[in-house]
Each structure stands twice: as structure tokens, then as C-alpha cells.
């Protein structure tokens, strides 16, 4: 059985967040289905929603990975620079998960500084509450 919130637990969390006027965004994700598109969505939310932000997951790994991803993209770091910063911090546990390490390497390097010259940017339209993605080449 999964360790995440069941529908009853999520309903309790949703009710509590509404009572406290806190925005709740639910992005279900497991370590084996993480993608660069999911990373772009996470970073787009990070950029566009009111701070502070609380991220939670059952084992803490995806929450810490989200923090590392958003900080790296905000600071313009490569994945190598992000991992150097993570060592000896509370987020260091993510380095023991091959799925998360690969997700971070691929996502950070593709979303910010594509080694092939391509980059992806996410745009959010507040009027329609929709996202658009731009894939471009720095050289052309």
C-alpha cells in the first residue's frame, strides 16, 4: 500500500487549508514517474504562488528534491552546483535515491542550461489559469 494520503486524509488537509485561507495544490508524484515536464510545472508554481511554501511527501525525498530543484533554477545553478550545495544539509538524503538524482540532473540541466543549447520556459496565464511552454535554442 502507498504511504501517501488517502482520500479521507486529503479531505481533512483540504478542509484545514481552506479554514486557514492557505492555498493547497496537490501534485501526486512518485519517484518512478518524475519527469522534466513535472519539474517545469513545479517550478512554475514555485515562481507564481504566494510564499511561504510548504511541500510535503511521505518520506521527505520528493519534498527536498522540490526544494533543491527550485533553488537551483532560481539561482541559475547547474545540477553539479546544486548537488555541491546540498551536501551536508537536511536535503542530503536525496543523493541516496538514484531516481531522484537522475530526475534532478535531467530537469535542472534541461530547464535552465540545456547542454544541447535548448531550454524550456514555462509561462502561466492568470486569466485562463493555464500554462504554456516555450522550447527554444539559444543560438537561433
Secondary structure as GFF3:
##gff-version 3
##sequence-region A 1 140
A	DSSP	alpha_helix	7	19	.	.	.	ID=ss1
A	DSSP	alpha_helix	36	48	.	.	.	ID=ss2
A	DSSP	alpha_helix	61	75	.	.	.	ID=ss3
A	DSSP	alpha_helix	79	86	.	.	.	ID=ss4
A	DSSP	three_ten_helix	90	96	.	.	.	ID=ss5
A	DSSP	alpha_helix	98	111	.	.	.	ID=ss6
A	DSSP	beta_strand	118	125	.	.	.	ID=ss7
A	DSSP	beta_strand	130	137	.	.	.	ID=ss8
###
